Amino acid sequence: MDYNGRISKRGDRVVRHQLYEAANSILTRVKKPSSLQAWGLRIAKRSGMKKARIAVARKLAVIMHQMLQTGELFCFNPATGERAVYA
């Protein structure tokens, strides 16, 4: 495991806020199950919902960065290969 330390408050405040809100929505509002949501809820059980939101926000930022680099679409559930569809 690569431990990089705690999450800092560096970077754009608005982007951090939007990632936090997206993580909150993924964990509490989204009905469609995803591997990201399941991962976050396991963390919430173990460490609390606030830490889970931060962890999901960070993971979401990493996923989005990788998507920008590769041009891939978001995969809701990697086991099934279900991808996001944009019309």
C-alpha positions as CSV (number, residue, x, y, z in Angstrom):
1,M,0.0,0.0,0.0
2,D,1.3,3.4,-0.9
3,Y,0.6,5.9,1.9
4,N,0.7,9.5,0.8
5,G,-0.5,11.1,3.9
6,R,-3.7,13.0,4.7
7,I,-5.9,14.8,2.3
8,S,-4.8,18.4,2.0
9,K,-6.8,21.5,1.3
10,R,-4.6,22.4,-1.7
11,G,-6.1,23.2,-5.1
12,D,-9.3,24.9,-6.1
13,R,-11.8,25.2,-3.3
14,V,-14.8,25.0,-5.6
15,V,-13.5,21.8,-7.3
16,R,-12.9,20.2,-3.9
17,H,-16.4,21.2,-2.8
18,Q,-18.0,19.8,-6.0
19,L,-16.1,16.5,-5.5
20,Y,-17.3,16.3,-1.9
21,E,-20.9,16.9,-3.0
22,A,-20.6,14.3,-5.8
23,A,-19.2,11.8,-3.3
24,N,-22.1,12.5,-0.9
25,S,-24.6,12.0,-3.7
26,I,-22.9,8.7,-4.7
27,L,-23.1,7.4,-1.2
28,T,-26.6,8.6,-0.2
29,R,-28.8,9.4,-3.2
30,V,-27.8,7.2,-6.2
31,K,-30.0,4.1,-6.4
32,K,-28.0,2.3,-9.1
33,P,-25.4,0.2,-7.4
34,S,-21.7,0.7,-8.3
35,S,-18.4,-0.6,-7.1
36,L,-17.4,3.0,-6.0
37,Q,-20.5,3.2,-3.9
38,A,-20.0,-0.2,-2.3
39,W,-16.4,0.7,-1.6
40,G,-17.4,3.9,0.1
41,L,-20.1,2.3,2.2
42,R,-17.6,-0.3,3.4
43,I,-15.4,2.6,4.6
44,A,-18.4,4.3,6.2
45,K,-19.1,1.2,8.2
46,R,-15.5,1.1,9.4
47,S,-14.6,4.8,9.8
48,G,-17.7,6.9,9.6
49,M,-19.6,8.7,6.8
50,K,-17.5,11.9,6.8
51,K,-14.2,10.0,6.1
52,A,-16.0,7.8,3.5
53,R,-17.2,10.9,1.7
54,I,-13.6,12.3,1.6
55,A,-12.2,9.0,0.4
56,V,-14.8,8.6,-2.3
57,A,-14.2,12.2,-3.4
58,R,-10.5,11.5,-3.7
59,K,-11.1,8.3,-5.6
60,L,-13.5,10.0,-7.9
61,A,-10.9,12.7,-8.6
62,V,-8.3,10.0,-9.4
63,I,-10.8,8.2,-11.7
64,M,-11.7,11.4,-13.5
65,H,-8.0,12.3,-14.0
66,Q,-7.4,8.8,-15.5
67,M,-10.5,9.3,-17.7
68,L,-9.1,12.6,-19.0
69,Q,-5.8,11.0,-19.8
70,T,-7.1,7.9,-21.6
71,G,-10.4,9.2,-23.0
72,E,-12.3,6.2,-21.5
73,L,-15.9,6.4,-20.3
74,F,-16.8,5.8,-16.6
75,C,-17.5,2.2,-15.8
76,F,-20.3,1.8,-13.2
77,N,-19.5,-1.8,-12.4
78,P,-16.2,-3.1,-13.7
79,A,-17.4,-6.7,-13.1
80,T,-20.1,-6.3,-15.7
81,G,-18.3,-3.8,-17.9
82,E,-21.4,-1.5,-17.8
83,R,-20.3,2.0,-19.1
84,A,-21.8,5.4,-19.0
85,V,-23.8,6.4,-22.1
86,Y,-23.9,10.0,-23.2
87,A,-26.4,11.0,-25.8
